[in-house]
Amino acid sequence: MVIIEVTSTVHPDKRDTALEAMRVMGVETRKEPGCLHYRFYQDIEDPNTFFVYERWTDGAALDAHMKTPHMDAFRKVVPPSVVGQPIFARYDLEDK
């Protein structure tokens, strides 16, 4: 299993556009093979800060996700809306 966590803050003027891109991304991503969990969460202290938590069956499913049309559309909207550097973590878990 692969787990991805990303925290980022969007510029207040671009928040609504980023939110819509996140909504579409979540709906489309949860349809993908290998997606176990994919959700965006909003920080309760800063409405412009968001956290995405993803769980994938394996790295191949995540790699396929990175090549989808909805990921391309998301990349055009959200990264340019982000203030500063996102905080990114990836965990690769093995079955034992």
Secondary structure, DSSP 4 states (H G I P E B T S, - for coil): -EEEEEEEEE-GGGHHHHHHHHHHHHHHHTTSTTEEEEEEEE-SS-TTEEEEEEEESSHHHHHHHTTSHHHHHHHHHHHHHEEEEEEEEEEE----
